[in-house]
């Protein structure tokens, strides 16, 4: 159970990192296309804005998943300590 839950958090963090990386590549590609006059200014701002939003959302989601993972590990540690204390007192 614990390994599966930790694996889930690891996979979610990896997905967030991949989405953020793709968004950064899209930003770089749109800037390159704009500099070569392949797209208009409006298309550049639209593509860049969407990619920037994706980057921010991926970063925030990565932070949330990381915090949730830490919370899970803290709760698991507290449960383990509580079980040990109950065994000692019994």
C-alpha positions in Angstrom: 0.0 0.0 0.0 2.7 2.5 1.0 4.9 1.8 -2.0 2.0 2.2 -4.4 1.0 5.5 -2.9 4.6 6.8 -2.9 4.9 5.6 -6.5 1.8 7.5 -7.4 3.2 10.7 -6.0 6.5 10.1 -7.9 4.6 9.6 -11.2 2.5 12.7 -10.7 5.6 14.8 -10.0 7.2 13.4 -13.2 4.1 14.2 -15.2 4.2 17.7 -13.9 7.8 18.1 -14.8 7.2 16.7 -18.3 4.3 19.1 -18.9 6.4 22.0 -17.6 9.3 21.0 -19.9 7.0 20.8 -22.9 5.6 24.2 -22.1 9.1 25.7 -22.0 9.9 24.1 -25.4 6.7 25.6 -26.8 7.7 29.0 -25.5 11.1 28.7 -27.1 9.6 27.5 -30.4 7.1 30.3 -30.6 9.9 32.8 -29.9 12.0 31.3 -32.6 9.1 31.3 -35.1 8.3 34.9 -34.2 12.0 36.0 -34.7 12.0 34.3 -38.2 8.7 36.1 -39.0 6.8 32.8 -39.5 4.0 33.8 -37.1 2.3 37.1 -36.4 2.6 39.1 -33.2 -0.9 38.0 -32.1 -0.1 34.3 -32.7 3.2 34.7 -30.8 1.5 36.3 -27.8 -1.2 33.7 -27.8 1.2 30.7 -28.0 3.6 32.3 -25.5 0.8 33.1 -23.1 -0.7 29.6 -23.2 2.7 28.0 -22.7 3.5 30.4 -19.8 0.2 29.5 -18.2 0.9 25.8 -18.7 4.3 26.2 -17.1 2.9 28.1 -14.1 0.1 25.5 -13.5 2.6 22.6 -13.9 4.9 24.2 -11.3 2.1 24.9 -8.9 0.8 21.3 -9.3 4.2 19.9 -8.8 4.5 21.8 -5.5 1.1 20.6 -4.3 1.9 17.0 -5.1 5.3 17.4 -3.3 3.6 18.9 -0.2 1.0 16.1 -0.2 3.7 13.5 -0.4 5.6 15.1 2.5 2.3 15.2 4.5 1.7 11.5 3.8 5.2 10.6 4.9 4.8 12.6 8.1 1.5 10.9 8.9 3.0 7.5 8.2 5.8 8.3 10.6 3.5 9.5 13.3 1.4 6.3 13.0 4.5 4.2 13.3 5.6 6.0 16.4 2.1 5.7 17.9 2.1 2.0 17.3 5.5 1.6 19.0 4.3 3.7 22.0 1.2 1.5 22.4 3.3 -1.7 22.2 5.6 -0.3 25.0 2.8 0.7 27.2 1.0 -2.7 26.8 
